[in-house]
Amino acid sequence: MKKSLRTSVLAMRDMLGIEERCQKSTLIKEMLFGLNEFHSSSNILFYVATKSEVQTEDMIRQAIKQGKRALVPITDAENKRLLISELHDFDLELEKGAYGILEPTKIYQRLVPLDEVEMIIVPGVVFDLHGHRIGYGGGYYDRMLESIGQNK
């Protein structure tokens, strides 16, 4: 069930034109930046978008301009987990990492403990009204979110 839902939703999302994807991403960014929770958070973990995902580059750039501590994931594929790094410069500090997703290069990795993160912008394929999500099937974000629940 999850696999077929993931496949069909990804196919629909991939069919969106670039202009429509940009418009929807801008709308989502405006909604995010309008949240009280966003304004009260200093340490925000963003995913770095790839393919047809909601684009996060503008969100990250604007958060940095606002003085937020913009955090991005580093995929530790060997241990099947995400590490968190502070990002200062989107153009300078990122290169393709695991799964072809932009991540901080070794020299720009500034690791941050998960317990310092105040807000997480997670990628996903499907979300429901209760906040449940279906991702891409690797479980990286699920494991991270689960560990937060165990620590709080």
ZADO-1210 file (C-alpha; in nm, 4 decimals, padded with zeros to 6 digits):
<atoms>
<atom x="00.0000" y="00.0000" z="00.0000" code="MET" pos="1"/>
<atom x="00.2687" y="00.2529" z="00.1027" code="LYS" pos="2"/>
<atom x="00.4880" y="00.1658" z="-00.1939" code="LYS" pos="3"/>
<atom x="00.2086" y="00.2048" z="-00.4502" code="SER" pos="4"/>
<atom x="00.0902" y="00.5304" z="-00.2894" code="LEU" pos="5"/>
<atom x="00.4476" y="00.6621" z="-00.2899" code="ARG" pos="6"/>
<atom x="00.4930" y="00.5672" z="-00.6561" code="THR" pos="7"/>
<atom x="00.1680" y="00.7253" z="-00.7756" code="SER" pos="8"/>
<atom x="00.2110" y="01.0483" z="-00.5771" code="VAL" pos="9"/>
<atom x="00.5724" y="01.0880" z="-00.6925" code="LEU" pos="10"/>
<atom x="00.4613" y="01.0406" z="-01.0537" code="ALA" pos="11"/>
<atom x="00.1987" y="01.3153" z="-01.0131" code="MET" pos="12"/>
<atom x="00.4460" y="01.5468" z="-00.8412" code="ARG" pos="13"/>
<atom x="00.7090" y="01.4862" z="-01.1087" code="ASP" pos="14"/>
<atom x="00.4577" y="01.5970" z="-01.3741" code="MET" pos="15"/>
<atom x="00.4284" y="01.9464" z="-01.2234" code="LEU" pos="16"/>
<atom x="00.5903" y="02.2100" z="-01.4394" code="GLY" pos="17"/>
<atom x="00.8835" y="02.4110" z="-01.3060" code="ILE" pos="18"/>
<atom x="00.6750" y="02.7300" z="-01.2869" code="GLU" pos="19"/>
<atom x="00.3973" y="02.5620" z="-01.0871" code="GLU" pos="20"/>
<atom x="00.6497" y="02.3964" z="-00.8550" code="ARG" pos="21"/>
<atom x="00.8168" y="02.7342" z="-00.7937" code="CYS" pos="22"/>
<atom x="00.4807" y="02.9004" z="-00.7217" code="GLN" pos="23"/>
<atom x="00.3810" y="02.6262" z="-00.4774" code="LYS" pos="24"/>
<atom x="00.7233" y="02.6365" z="-00.3113" code="SER" pos="25"/>
<atom x="00.6938" y="03.0142" z="-00.2673" code="THR" pos="26"/>
<atom x="00.3482" y="02.9762" z="-00.1138" code="LEU" pos="27"/>
<atom x="00.4775" y="02.7123" z="00.1290" code="ILE" pos="28"/>
<atom x="00.7745" y="02.9352" z="00.2189" code="LYS" pos="29"/>
<atom x="00.5410" y="03.2276" z="00.2922" code="GLU" pos="30"/>
<atom x="00.3230" y="03.0059" z="00.5117" code="MET" pos="31"/>
<atom x="00.6284" y="02.8741" z="00.6988" code="LEU" pos="32"/>
<atom x="00.7769" y="03.2194" z="00.7545" code="PHE" pos="33"/>
<atom x="00.4394" y="03.3408" z="00.8819" code="GLY" pos="34"/>
<atom x="00.4239" y="03.0828" z="01.1610" code="LEU" pos="35"/>
<atom x="00.4794" y="03.2000" z="01.5181" code="ASN" pos="36"/>
<atom x="00.6789" y="02.8801" z="01.5732" code="GLU" pos="37"/>
<atom x="00.9158" y="02.9829" z="01.2957" code="PHE" pos="38"/>
<atom x="00.9637" y="03.3312" z="01.4418" code="HIS" pos="39"/>
<atom x="01.0353" y="03.1912" z="01.7870" code="SER" pos="40"/>
<atom x="01.2838" y="02.9296" z="01.6608" code="SER" pos="41"/>
<atom x="01.6518" y="03.0082" z="01.6185" code="SER" pos="42"/>
<atom x="01.7857" y="02.6663" z="01.5128" code="ASN" pos="43"/>
<atom x="01.5970" y="02.5327" z="01.2115" code="ILE" pos="44"/>
<atom x="01.6787" y="02.2116" z="01.0277" code="LEU" pos="45"/>
<atom x="01.5888" y="02.2281" z="00.6582" code="PHE" pos="46"/>
<atom x="01.6146" y="01.9473" z="00.4075" code="TYR" pos="47"/>
<atom x="01.7976" y="02.0472" z="00.0895" code="VAL" pos="48"/>
<atom x="01.5518" y="01.9858" z="-00.1939" code="ALA" pos="49"/>
<atom x="01.6218" y="01.7566" z="-00.4830" code="THR" pos="50"/>
<atom x="01.4265" y="01.6700" z="-00.7970" code="LYS" pos="51"/>
<atom x="01.0580" y="01.7668" z="-00.7726" code="SER" pos="52"/>
<atom x="01.0484" y="01.8357" z="-00.3974" code="GLU" pos="53"/>
<atom x="00.9247" y="02.1612" z="-00.2487" code="VAL" pos="54"/>
<atom x="01.2230" y="02.3877" z="-00.3062" code="GLN" pos="55"/>
<atom x="01.4001" y="02.4928" z="00.0131" code="THR" pos="56"/>
<atom x="01.6932" y="02.6956" z="-00.1196" code="GLU" pos="57"/>
<atom x="01.5103" y="03.0298" z="-00.0847" code="ASP" pos="58"/>
<atom x="01.3870" y="02.9296" z="00.2618" code="MET" pos="59"/>
<atom x="01.7412" y="02.8516" z="00.3732" code="ILE" pos="60"/>
<atom x="01.8841" y="03.1725" z="00.2255" code="ARG" pos="61"/>
<atom x="01.6130" y="03.3873" z="00.3848" code="GLN" pos="62"/>
<atom x="01.6507" y="03.2146" z="00.7225" code="ALA" pos="63"/>
<atom x="02.0250" y="03.2895" z="00.7171" code="ILE" pos="64"/>
<atom x="01.9520" y="03.6550" z="00.6269" code="LYS" pos="65"/>
<atom x="01.7116" y="03.6734" z="00.9216" code="GLN" pos="66"/>
<atom x="01.9859" y="03.5587" z="01.1564" code="GLY" pos="67"/>
<atom x="01.8484" y="03.2095" z="01.2035" code="LYS" pos="68"/>
<atom x="02.0861" y="02.9205" z="01.2468" code="ARG" pos="69"/>
<atom x="02.0123" y="02.7259" z="00.9266" code="ALA" pos="70"/>
<atom x="02.0890" y="02.3583" z="00.9691" code="LEU" pos="71"/>
<atom x="02.1015" y="02.0936" z="00.6975" code="VAL" pos="72"/>
<atom x="02.1384" y="01.7160" z="00.7060" code="PRO" pos="73"/>
<atom x="02.4392" y="01.5077" z="00.6157" code="ILE" pos="74"/>
<atom x="02.3572" y="01.1501" z="00.5210" code="THR" pos="75"/>
<atom x="02.5613" y="00.8946" z="00.7114" code="ASP" pos="76"/>
<atom x="02.4717" y="00.6055" z="00.4795" code="ALA" pos="77"/>
<atom x="02.6997" y="00.3601" z="00.6596" code="GLU" pos="78"/>
<atom x="02.5069" y="00.4011" z="00.9864" code="ASN" pos="79"/>
<atom x="02.1742" y="00.4836" z="00.8166" code="LYS" pos="80"/>
<atom x="02.1306" y="00.8113" z="01.0027" code="ARG" pos="81"/>
<atom x="02.1336" y="01.1845" z="00.9491" code="LEU" pos="82"/>
<atom x="02.3931" y="01.4144" z="01.0996" code="LEU" pos="83"/>
<atom x="02.3169" y="01.7837" z="01.1308" code="ILE" pos="84"/>
<atom x="02.5442" y="02.0653" z="01.0178" code="SER" pos="85"/>
<atom x="02.5170" y="02.4418" z="01.0388" code="GLU" pos="86"/>
<atom x="02.5169" y="02.6148" z="00.7007" code="LEU" pos="87"/>
<atom x="02.6466" y="02.9687" z="00.6467" code="HIS" pos="88"/>
<atom x="02.6710" y="02.9948" z="00.2662" code="ASP" pos="89"/>
<atom x="02.4433" y="02.7932" z="00.0367" code="PHE" pos="90"/>
<atom x="02.6570" y="02.8577" z="-00.2733" code="ASP" pos="91"/>
<atom x="02.9978" y="02.7873" z="-00.1215" code="LEU" pos="92"/>
<atom x="02.9530" y="02.5068" z="00.1281" code="GLU" pos="93"/>
<atom x="02.7460" y="02.2382" z="-00.0464" code="LEU" pos="94"/>
<atom x="02.8277" y="01.9555" z="-00.2855" code="GLU" pos="95"/>
<atom x="02.6439" y="01.6432" z="-00.3959" code="LYS" pos="96"/>
<atom x="02.6570" y="01.3770" z="-00.1290" code="GLY" pos="97"/>
<atom x="02.4719" y="01.0536" z="-00.0694" code="ALA" pos="98"/>
<atom x="02.1802" y="00.9962" z="-00.3065" code="TYR" pos="99"/>
<atom x="02.2898" y="01.3004" z="-00.5111" code="GLY" pos="100"/>
<atom x="02.1551" y="01.5429" z="-00.2497" code="ILE" pos="101"/>
<atom x="02.3504" y="01.8592" z="-00.1666" code="LEU" pos="102"/>
<atom x="02.5310" y="01.8371" z="00.1691" code="GLU" pos="103"/>
<atom x="02.8061" y="02.0380" z="00.3379" code="PRO" pos="104"/>
<atom x="03.1525" y="01.9458" z="00.2150" code="THR" pos="105"/>
<atom x="03.3875" y="01.8013" z="00.4778" code="LYS" pos="106"/>
<atom x="03.5657" y="02.1325" z="00.5395" code="ILE" pos="107"/>
<atom x="03.2344" y="02.3116" z="00.6034" code="TYR" pos="108"/>
<atom x="03.0744" y="02.0540" z="00.8292" code="GLN" pos="109"/>
<atom x="02.9844" y="02.2122" z="01.1621" code="ARG" pos="110"/>
<atom x="02.8053" y="01.9336" z="01.3453" code="LEU" pos="111"/>
<atom x="02.5164" y="02.0291" z="01.5712" code="VAL" pos="112"/>
<atom x="02.3519" y="01.7970" z="01.8255" code="PRO" pos="113"/>
<atom x="01.9918" y="01.7058" z="01.7511" code="LEU" pos="114"/>
<atom x="01.8750" y="01.8422" z="02.0861" code="ASP" pos="115"/>
<atom x="01.9670" y="02.1964" z="01.9730" code="GLU" pos="116"/>
<atom x="01.7212" y="02.1795" z="01.6813" code="VAL" pos="117"/>
<atom x="01.4012" y="02.3734" z="01.7504" code="GLU" pos="118"/>
<atom x="01.2157" y="02.3191" z="01.4228" code="MET" pos="119"/>
<atom x="01.2522" y="02.0617" z="01.1450" code="ILE" pos="120"/>
<atom x="01.1363" y="02.1042" z="00.7863" code="ILE" pos="121"/>
<atom x="01.1076" y="01.7454" z="00.6637" code="VAL" pos="122"/>
<atom x="01.0759" y="01.6163" z="00.3098" code="PRO" pos="123"/>
<atom x="00.8048" y="01.3725" z="00.2255" code="GLY" pos="124"/>
<atom x="00.5961" y="01.2249" z="-00.0477" code="VAL" pos="125"/>
<atom x="00.2623" y="01.2098" z="00.1343" code="VAL" pos="126"/>
<atom x="00.1404" y="01.3840" z="00.4506" code="PHE" pos="127"/>
<atom x="-00.1939" y="01.3504" z="00.6262" code="ASP" pos="128"/>
<atom x="-00.3836" y="01.5974" z="00.8437" code="LEU" pos="129"/>
<atom x="-00.2382" y="01.4395" z="01.1590" code="HIS" pos="130"/>
<atom x="00.1227" y="01.5017" z="01.0570" code="GLY" pos="131"/>
<atom x="00.1989" y="01.1453" z="00.9533" code="HIS" pos="132"/>
<atom x="00.4225" y="01.1143" z="00.6518" code="ARG" pos="133"/>
<atom x="00.5442" y="00.8710" z="00.3924" code="ILE" pos="134"/>
<atom x="00.8942" y="00.9497" z="00.2748" code="GLY" pos="135"/>
<atom x="01.1124" y="00.7828" z="00.0173" code="TYR" pos="136"/>
<atom x="01.1496" y="00.4546" z="00.2027" code="GLY" pos="137"/>
<atom x="01.5003" y="00.4929" z="00.3473" code="GLY" pos="138"/>
<atom x="01.3787" y="00.5721" z="00.6981" code="GLY" pos="139"/>
<atom x="01.6421" y="00.8387" z="00.7692" code="TYR" pos="140"/>
<atom x="01.3984" y="01.1072" z="00.8840" code="TYR" pos="141"/>
<atom x="01.1742" y="00.8518" z="01.0570" code="ASP" pos="142"/>
<atom x="01.4653" y="00.7352" z="01.2727" code="ARG" pos="143"/>
<atom x="01.5664" y="01.0926" z="01.3522" code="MET" pos="144"/>
<atom x="01.2114" y="01.1961" z="01.4425" code="LEU" pos="145"/>
<atom x="01.1699" y="00.8826" z="01.6520" code="GLU" pos="146"/>
<atom x="01.4858" y="00.9635" z="01.8475" code="SER" pos="147"/>
<atom x="01.3515" y="01.3121" z="01.9220" code="ILE" pos="148"/>
<atom x="01.0391" y="01.1570" z="02.0685" code="GLY" pos="149"/>
<atom x="01.2552" y="00.9371" z="02.2905" code="GLN" pos="150"/>
<atom x="01.4575" y="01.2356" z="02.4131" code="ASN" pos="151"/>
<atom x="01.1667" y="01.4732" z="02.4864" code="LYS" pos="152"/>
</atoms>
